[in-house]
Amino acid sequence: MAVFSIDNNFGIEAYEGAETSESARLRVGSQWVVRFDDTVATRTDLGEWTFIWYGEANAEPEFKRVRDLLTSGYLTELWGLRGVLIAIRVDDGCIYVFNDGYGSFPVYVNSSSGPGEPAVSDSLRCFSDRNIDWASFYQFLSLGYVFGTYSLFDGVSRLEANHGLKLAAGDGKPVISRFPLKNFWNSSRTRASIDDLIDIFRAEAEGFEDTQVMMSGGWDSRLLLSVLEHKRPLLYTHGNLQSREIAIVRDIASACSLQLVEHEFTPVDFGAELFSSYLHQNESAMFTHWNPAGLHAARNKMMMTAGTFGEVLGGHYGTLNTLPGKKKYASLFMHMIGAGSLLDDVFHLHDQQTVLEYIRMTNYQVFWIVESELAGNLRSRDLVEQSNQRLSSLFQSYEEQGMEDAQAMFERFYTEHRGGQYINRQLTNAAQGNYYRNIFTNRELLAAAPSMPFSLRAHNKINKEIIRKLNPKLLDFPMAATLANARRPLLIQESTRAVRKIIENNSVLASLYRKLSRYGDRSFGWNDFQAVVNDDFLENVRPLLSDNLWDYEKIKIANALDEKSNKYPIFDMISKAVTLDYLINDKPGKQIGT
């Protein structure tokens, strides 16, 4: 469901759009009609400007400052927003649209809108009559996101993260232009210190009241808790309640004397009805298992928050995570002992072509789920090469914007794509009425994190130091993926990660672990989808999977063969397929594959 749409009104004397309240529809001169959902977005009139805003809770910009910047022409200073801002200059009908710093709030631009059609919208579905961009289809099915400015439809582009649009009239025709906002990824600035980050977090914490924190026991959620504990938040965890990870969360909640809500996954968290609800609300069926958390927060009038985008500070998106084989282990070790940057130089990880080689698309394995004839058609279209060309162009654009270090470009790519389009969907899809706030999208933090070299942030070194200063008791418990307490040296913690993998595959060691460890009687893995992703689940979601797109029999066979894993990969793949189906296949008789 669209939050806003700016329709091309050129050549139309009387607007005949959908019935909405007058407060939610604005005629802008004779050129544009702006429609917005006034249950989500707010309108503010300030002199010659009208502002429409929606975004994170308690994060609206200071509109007088916005007005002054617009009047002075300092548009690039409107960077780091935590939502979408539409600014309408009443006297000449000029409209500006500014998006957020990480691209978490989508804005789509129709390059060839006709009279009465949307020119700009946050809804992709409203463009579903367009031809499909199959390279983007392939990327989304593979990764959950689409590269660069492309979308799932030809002629419809996505506004890049931290960018703006200008809509005006030229010779009686619509003119839409884009411009970048201040590039906070450029690291040629004073390096932030740990104390600087703590000051930012303390100031940010004042925007949180009556908060529900998604608690996993990992570094990002512990950092959230260390910053917000004095606000006495409610903690929420979900998944396999018999798992080691949730037992750790339980102990953390007890140590902090905080209320903890635990939710076991059930079939109702995975069915077609919930998928359909997500599609209607979010145009995405991703992460429906977060829905009970969102409903709990809404019922109790609590603001949701989670550690999404914590990857930026925690150093999760560095190139070391994509290195092959022995190179990866060597890089992991060198970063553990604080000498990672030396090995990065040896591996040429500051070279753009080297980095691109590690993230290039290579195969069509994801097409196992696609209907056979369509899959064969798509394999013949050079979608791998098209995708890799788009990657190269994207990195070239980063370079043209003043970025020099390829590892920084790599991190920016993952944050704006995997982070903004995929991972943050956990929070944005679950939160009811956009009542959430993300501590990691603070404007000052946006600038501070990239100023610190990746080698200083790798392996959550900064998270650990901040927690040690603010809330050291949170280090008394092991991490979700490691066996040693979090206060142990990094080398020991990461060594226990390898030990855990050995234990999981050795029955003798597993027996010893169960007898000797504090959490030995617990299973590994909170995200156990084995009990719910079954034949009943597949039959339930089948109506959402069209025969002209997906091979349902192959999905059933794959699910039957996958008896030992937690089945999350299958659930994730089906979620992507359902999302794609909803977005591109809604027209009766629409030809797919042409």
N, C-alpha and C positions, 0 to 999 in steps of 0.2 A: 504494500500500500504506500503510495507516494506521500512524502511529507510536503514536497513543493514541486511546482511545475511552472516554468515561464514559457508561455505559448506565443507563437508567432501570430500577431494580429494584423499584420500588414495586409491592406486591401479588404479588411472586414469592417463593415460599418457598425454592426451590432454583434457583440460577443454572445455566442450561444453555447456555452460550456456546461459542464456538469453542475447540478444544483448544489450550491454551497452557501454558507452564510455570507452576508456582505462583508463582514470583517475578515473573511478568509479569501477574498477575491479582490484584486486591485487592477483597475485599468490604468496602464501607464502610457499616457498620450494615446496616439492612434497606432502605436507600434506593438505593444506587448500587453499580455494579461498575466498577472502573477496570481497563482492559486497556492494556498498552503493549508495544512491541517492545523487549525487553531487549538486543537487539544494537545499538540506537541510543540508547535512553534509559537513564538510570541512576536507581537508587533509593537514597535516603539516609534513614535513620531517626534522628530526633533528638528524644528525649523524647516529648512528646505529638503531635509532628508527623512525618508521612512526606512526603518530597519526591520527586517524579519530575521529571527535567530532561532536555531535549535541546536542542541548539543548536550554535553555533559551537565549534570546537575550543579547548580550554583557556580557556573563557569562562564556566564555571559560576559562579553566584553564591556568595557566602559564606553558607552555610546558617545559621550561628549568627546572623548579622545579620538574615537573612530571618525566622528564628524570633522574634527580639526585636521586629522591626517588626510582624509579625502579631499577636503577643501584646499589643503596645501599641496596635494599631489604626491604625498609620501606613501604611496600604496604598498610598497614593499615592506613597510614597517608593520603591516597587519599580518605578520607571521605568527605561528604558534597558537592559532585559535584552537579551541576544543570543541568545535562544531562547525556548522555552516552559517555564514553571515551573508544576507542579501541586503544590499544598500541601494535604495532607489532615490535618484535625484528628481524631485517632483517637477521642476520647471522645464527640463528638457527631455525627460523620459529616459535618461541614461541609467543603466542598471549595472551594478557590480556584484559578483558572487565570489566569496572567499571560502576556501575549504580549510581543513585542519592540517596540522603539522605532519601527520603520519598517513593521511589518506584513508582514515578509518570511516569517514562519512563520505560515501560515494556521490559524485556529481557527474552526470553524463550529458554530453553535448551532441546534438543532432546537427550535422554539418549541412543538411539540405532540407530543413523543415519547410513545409508549405504553410499557407494561411490556415490558421486554426489548429496547427499541429504543435506538439511540444518542441521547443528549441533546446531547453535545458531542464533537467529533472534529476531527482535522486533515484527515480524508478527506472530500472532497465526493462522491465516487463512492458512498459508502455511503447517500447520500440520493437516488440516481438514480431511485427509484420515484416521486418527487414530480413535480408539474406544473412545467413549465419556465417560468422568468421570462424572457420574450422580450425585454424591455428590456435585461436583463443579457446575454443572448445577443448582441444587436446591439452592445452596447458592447464585449464581448470580441472579437467578430469584427473590429470597427473598430480597436480599440486594444490588445488583449491584456490588458485589465484591466476590472474591474467597479466601478462607483461606490459609495462609501459602505459601508453595512452590508449591502447586498444580495448575493445569490449567484445562481447559475444556477437555483435552485429556489425556488418559493414556500414560505414558512414556514421557510426555512433562511437564517439571516443570518450574515454574517462579522463576527467581533469586530474592531472598529476597532483600528488600530495604537495601541500604547501604552495599552492598556486591560486591565481585569481582569474576571473573572466570579466570582460567588459562587453555589454550588449548595448548597441547604439543603432542609429539609423543612418544610412548613407545612400543618397540618391533614391530615397524611397524604398530601400531594401534593408533587410536586417544585416548587421555587421557584428560578428562575434569574434573577439580577439582574446588571447590568453597572455598571462604574464607571470613570471616567477616571483615569489615573495623572497624575503631575505633568506639566504642559504646558510642555515645554522649548522649544516654538515661540514662546512669549510673549517678545518681545524687550526687555521692560522690565528689563534687567539690565546689569551692567557689560560694556562691549564687550571681547571678547578681542583680544589683540594677536598679531602674528606670532610673537613669542617664546613666548607662551602655547601657541600651536598646536604649535610645535616641541617644547616640553616634553611635550605630550600624545603626540605621535608617537614621541618617544624612549622614553617609558614603555611605550607600546603595542607597540613593536618587540620588547620583551623577551618577549612572548608568542609570538613566531615562531621556530621552529627547523626546519631541513630543509624549506625552503619552495620551492614552485614558483610563480613570478610570471607571470601572463598578461601578456605585453608587446606593446603595440600601437604604441608610439611616440607616443601621445597624452599629454596633460598628466597624466591620472590615473595611468597606469602609470608615468610618469616620477617622479611624486611618491612612489609606492610604492617605486620603486627607490632614490630618494634617501634614504628612511627606512630601508630594509632592506639596503642594499648591504653594510654591515659584517657582516651575517649570511650573506653569500655565497650568495644564493639561486640556484636554477636558473631561467633565463628560458625561456619557452615562447611561441612565436608560430605562427600558422597562417593558411591562406588561399593566395592566389596568390603563390608564392615568387618570381615575376618582378616583383612590384610594387615601386614606390618605397617604400611604407610598410615592407615587410619588409626592404628594403635598409637603411633607417634603423635599424630594430631591430638588424640585424646589426652595424652600426657602433657602436651604443650598447653592445652586449654586448662587442664587442672593446675599446672604450675602458675598460670596467669590468673587463676580464679575467674575464668570467663565462661559464659554459657556456650555450649557446643551443640549444634543440631547435626545429627547424622542421618543420611538418607541412603537406603539400599536401593540399587537399581532394580526396577521392576518392568514388566512388559509395557506398562502404560507410558513409560518414558521413551518408548521406541516405536509406537504404532503410527498408522497412517493418519489418524485424526490429529495427533500432535504434529506430525510432519506438515499436514495441510495448514494447521494453525500458524506454524512458523513461516510457511511460504506466504501466507496472506499478510502476516505482520511484517516480515523481514525480507521477503523474496529470497529466502535461504532456508534450507532444511538442515543446516550444519549445527552440531552440538545440541541436539534436542534434549540430551540427558542433563543439561543444565537447567531445563525448564522448571523443575520443582524448586530449585534454589531461587529463581526469579519470582515464582508465585509466593514463596514464603516471605521474601522481602516485601513484595507488594502488599500482601495481607497484613503485615506488621508495620507498613509505612516506613520501611527502612531503605536507605540508599545502598545499592550494591557496589562492591568493589572487588577487584581481583588483581593478580600480578601480571596480567597481560601487558606486553611491552616492557616487562622487566628484563627482557633479553638484552636491551640496549645497555643497561647498566651492568648486567651480569656477565656480559661477554659471551653470550651463547651463539651469536651470529658471526663469529669470526671465521676466517677461511680455514682455520685448523680443523673445523668440524667437517670439511668436505675433502680433506686430503685422503688419498688412497693408501691402504695397507700400512707398511712400516713408516711411511712419512707421517701419517697421522699420529702414531704412537710416539714417534720421536718428537713431534711438535707438542703433543700433550705433556710429555716429560719436561721439555725445555721451558714451557710456560709454567709448569708447576714450580720449577726452581728459580723462576724469575728471569730466565734468559731466552724467552721465546722469540723476542725480536731479532736475535742473532740468527736463529734458524730460519725465521721468515725471510731474512735476506738471502740465505743459502738457497731456499726454495723459490726465490723470486716472487714472493707473495705481494710485493708492491708493484708488480708488473701487470698491466691490464690484461694482456693476452693470456698470461699464465692463469690468472684468476678466472677468466672467462672459460678457459678449458675445463676447469673443475666443475662448473655449473651448467655446462651445455647439455641440452636434451640429447638423448642418444638412441632411444628406441620407442616402439609403439606398444609396449607390454600392457599398458592400461586398456588397450582396445579389446582385451579378453571379454569385457562386459558388454561391448557394443555389438549390436545385431550384425551377423556375419557379412552380409552384402555391403552394408554401410561401412563396416570396418575395413573391408578390402578396398572400397572406394577411397576411404580416407588415407590408407597407407600409401596410395599412389600419388598423393598430393604434395609431397615434400614438406609436410608440416614440421618435421624436425628441423629442417634447414630454415624454414620461415621463422620458426621460434628462435633459433640461434642468431639469425640476422637481427631480429628485434632486440635480443639481449645486447648484441654488439652496439646497436644504435643507441640503446638506453645508456650504456656505460660511456659512449662517446658524448652524449648530452651532459652527463655528470662532469666530464672533463671540461666541456665548454662552459659550464657554470662555475669553474674555478677550482674543482677538486683535482688533486694531483695524485693522491695515494690510492692505489687500486684496492687495498684491503678496506679502506674507508668506504669506497664505492660499493664494495661487496656488502658491507654491513648496512649501508643505506638501502641497497636493493632489497635485502631480506626484510628489513624493518618496514619499508613502505609496501611490500608485496605480501610476503608470508605473514608479517605482523599485522599490517593494516587491513588486508583483505580477508585473512583467514583466522589467525590465532585470536585476534580481538573479537571475532564473532562469538566466542564463548560468552563474553560479557554483554555485548551489544544485543545479541539475539535473545538472551535470557531476560535481561532487565525489562520490566514492564514500563511502558511510557517513557523510555529513555532515562529512567531515574537511576542513574549510576554515575560514578566518578572514578577516573583512573589516575592514580597518583603519579604514574610515569609519563603522563602527557602534560605535566606542568611546564609552562613556557621556559622558565629558567633552567629546568632540568633538561629540556630539549637541547639547549645550547651547551650545558655543562658536560653532559655525558660524552659527546663526540670530541670534546677538547682533551679528554684523557685517552692516551694511547690504548689500543686494544690489549696490549700485553699487560697493562695494569688492571684491566677489567676481567681478563680471562679467568675462568674457573670461579667466578663469583667472589673474587678477592675483595672487591670494594664492598659488596653486600656484607661479607663477614666482618669487615672492619667497622662498618656502620652499626651492625647489630652488637658487636662487642662493646661499642661506646654507649649505645642507647639501651640495650636490653640483653645483657650477656647471658642471662639464664636460658635464652632460646638456643644457645650453643651447647647446652648440656645433652641434647638429644641428637641421634644420628639423622642424616638426611634420608630422603625416600630411596635414593639409589645407592647409597653407601652404607657400610656397616659400622664405621667408627663415629664417635661423637663429633659434632660439627666444629668443636673447638680444637680438634686435633690438627696437626700440620697437614697442609694440602696433599703432600706426597703420600701420607698414610691414608687419608680419606680416599684418594683416587686409587690407591692400591687395593683397598677393600672393595671398590667397585668391581675390579677384576676377580677378586675372591668370591664375590657374590655370584658372578656368572658361573664360576666353577662349581660352587655349591648347588646351584640350580640344576646342574647336569650330572651330579654325582650323588647317588643315593646314600653312600656311607657318610660323606661330608654333610649332607643334608640332615642325616640323623643326629650327628654330633652337634650341628648348629641348633637343632630343635631342643636339645638337652641343655646346652651351655649358654645360649644367647638370651638376653632380656626379652627379645621379641621372637625367639625361636619357634614358638608355637603358632606363629602367624604366617599366612601365605604371602608370597611376593606378588605385588601388583594390585593397585586399587581399581584399575579399569578392566575388570573381568566381565566381559560381555558374553561369555560362553552360555550362560543360562537364558539369555533373552534374545540373542540373535540366532533364532532357530527356524524351523519350518513354518511355525505359526506366524512369526514375525515376517517372513518372506511373503507368505500368502496375504498378510494384512497390508503390506505396502505395494503389492503387485499392481493395484489400480493406478498407482502413481508412476509406473514405469511403462512407457508406451512401447508397443511391439516394433514400431519403425525405428526405434533408437537402441533398445537394449535386448540382450539375449537372456531371457529369464531362466531358461533351462540351465545355462552355464552358471548362472548365479547360484542356483540350487545345488548343482554338482560341487561347485567350489566350497559352498558352506558345509556340505556333507563330508567332504574330504578334510576340512579343517577342524579336526576334532580336539586338538590339544592346545591351540593358542587361545588367547582371550577374545578373539574374533573382532577386536576393534578395527583392524584394517578393512574387513569386509563391511562393517557398519559405516565406516568413514566413506568408503567407495560408493556404497548405496546412497548415502546422504548427498554426495556430489552428483550422482546420477539423477536423483529426484529433483535436486535444485536445477540442474540443466534442463531436465524435461519440462519443468514448470515455466522456465524462462523462454524456451525457444519453441515449444511444441503445443502451444495453446490454441492454434487456429485449426478448426476442423478441415481435414483434407490437405493440410500444408505439406508440400513436398520436401522431404528430408533427403539430403545427399546430393542435391543439384548444385 
